[in-house]
Amino acid sequence: MNPSLLFILIAVFVDMLGYGIMLPLLPFYVQAHASAGGAAIAGGLMSMYASIQLVSGPVLGALSDRYGRKPILLLCLLGTAFAYLLLGLADSLFLIFLAVFIDGLTGSNLTLAHAYIADTTTAETRARGLSLAGVVFGLGIMSGPALGGLLSGFHLSLPALIAASLAFGNTIFGFFVMPESLPPERRESKPLSHMFSWRRQFTGIFRQQNIQKFLVALFLLNLAFAGLQTNFPLYSNARFGWSPSQNSYFYLYVGLCGVFIQGYLFGKLQARFGERTLIPAGLSFMVFGLAAMASVPNAWMLFPAVAVVALGTGISIPSLTALVSLRVPDSEQGRLMGGMQTLLAFTNIFGPTLAGISFEVIAVSAPYWMGSLFAVVALGVAVMSLRGGRQPDEAIL
């Protein structure tokens, strides 16, 4: 494996481990300092975090195009470390909000990691590199909650302090070990004022006709999936009477499926078929897998159904991301990845809301039928774009 790729994968894992430690415990930090409305306040914090990233993602990505990936990534890691430290020491709701605000402002670590991977991979290996980033992302998210739950048994502030230590250690690791991936001759040279224009950085991406439809497909794919993560415990309980522990086992199974697909199977499939074949195949799996989750008559059938969904997301998301990346110049990879983070933030804001409303108003299975419909539209958009003529992807590398 490319040493630079190995370095960034380690950094992503440590970063996601800290995030996984903190995310499930945030409501408890709020409750410790709120006399009432802890759940609502915690929900508001996550909405604030996503809203801040709508703005910060493209700007930080564009700054990395101008100044290099390493200094901006180190700045983000340091911001994350300080946010966790502040959260662990917080003695008021104001400090908790401030910690989440700082983390949202500097929380583009995964965006910059994707840009770093784009810098250090070729047309043939880019999708594989992005897929491996998904694997370590999943491993960190899976391991973090278990470690956070264990540490919280000693003291509620201990997980935040451990997460802060991990983030500080990651910053030191990056400073001394991680090489810069974007040499000066490949950097963006536009005026600095352009870097802080959200309109230029985000909407400018969608003016590039060779990637417009793929970005729409990515948005719809993530929208189809975003609401299901928060809605599934309600759905499984309403239809099959599952308890929280049963749902936790199911989530573990989903995580293991994702690790296997992105860590092993995707590399085999990508080498044999390529991204242009895997994109429609993955979206088709999404269509049928989500429809199956909505309609299965027995609880055990959810396991093969969600495996099909995991296969669909596991091969379509890295393939779409790689294909889009290959159609954008090296000097704009950070801006691209930042814009894609903004798209993801939009889906994280609207997806759970759409899933919740359809669950309450239409039917308990409606979020899954709706997700399947989104995947159908994404499939149609992607197929139309792929048939529009092969782009000279390698020419810009």
C-alpha angles and dihedrals in degrees: 000000000000106000092224090054090049091053094052093046090054089049091050092049094051091046093050091045089059091045091049090051092054106037100071092043098052094091090054092052088052094047090052090063103028123083091203142354096043095154093049092047092049090051089050090052092055091047089051091050092051092045093052090051090055086070104028099049099067093038095052091044091052091048089054089053088057104037103024133264098267102062094044092045091050089050090053093047090049090050090051091050092050091047092053091046091051090048092052092051096039117128097175141041089248092063091046090053090046091052092051090045092054092046091050092048093052099026098110094108095122092045091054091044090056090050089049090052090049089054095050102041135071130230089268097048103034097090090047091052092049090048091053088051086057090052096053089042089056094045091052093048091047096047098041101067092049092050092044092051091051094049094046088064088071098044133335093235094052097081091053092050092048090048089050090051091051091050093048090048090049089053092052090046091053094046096053104027112025115085123219111261101196114063118209094254091061097048130110115265102190119125116283091242089067090060092065097047107103090190093055094042099046109027091039089068092060092053089069102095096197091067104028098098093044090054090051089051091050091050093051092045092053091043089055090053104035099074095046095067093063097032102049098082089055092046096048091047094048095047104031106013095243118177125222090261092054089051091050090055089049092052090049089053091050090050092051090049090052093049092050095046098045097032099047118358098048093057091054094046095044093051091051104037108017130221096287091063097038094054098065091036093053094046090050090053088051092053095051096037094054092045089051091051089053095050110031111126096206131050095232090061090068089074098062090037094055090044087061089049091049090050090051096050093038094060102029102049098053090040093052092044092050094047092050091046092052090056095055125075120254091248091061102045093103093050090048094050090045090052091049089052088054089053089051091049090053091053091048089054099044102027098068091043093052091046092049095048094047090047092053101037106032112022140310090255094047096097090060095047088048091049090051089052091051089051090051091054091045089051092051093048093047094047091050091051094047091050091050090086134287113280120221091248096167094052094078097050 
